[in-house]
Amino acid sequence: MKRLFPCNLMPLFITLALLSVAATKSQAQRPSLELGEVKATATPTTISLVGEVTNISPSSLSGVSVFCDFHNGAGKVLQTSQGHLETDPLPKGKTSEFKISGKSSPDIKGYNLRFVRLFGGPLVVTNKKK
């Protein structure tokens, strides 16, 4: 039976794989964006959000989408709307506005925002108003 890795390289391969996972996890847990003020307005047909985020990561961010999960009083997601940052790419230390709209409903009691980077996955966001 032919081995894919020589026995003496297996510990090195395992160590490198674990370091790669650890580096990915540490980057994923580090905040990339800081959420500023968000204003919600509603009409009989539309609910809109306008807000801003600041890039607090060590590098420029590009391809960032904003998702808003509108939910009812029990926390069940009723609908999801997608938007994007006005500034793309967003240089480190700079702020960008975003806008999201969805269909209004009397059942909507709140919302959650998520920021996702194309080819990079979800971004960790801190709230400026803490």
HELIX and SHEET records of a PDB file:
HELIX    1   1 CYS A    7  LEU A    9  5                                   3    
HELIX    2   2 MET A   10  GLN A   29  1                                  20    
SHEET    1   A 4 THR A  95  LYS A 103  0                                        
SHEET    2   A 4 THR A  46  ASN A  55 -1                                        
SHEET    3   A 4 LEU A  33  ALA A  42 -1                                        
SHEET    4   A 4 VAL A 125  ASN A 127  1                                        
SHEET    1   B 4 VAL A  77  HIS A  84  0                                        
SHEET    2   B 4 VAL A  64  HIS A  71 -1                                        
SHEET    3   B 4 GLY A 110  ARG A 117 -1                                        
SHEET    4   B 4 GLY A 121  PRO A 122 -1                                        
END                                                                             
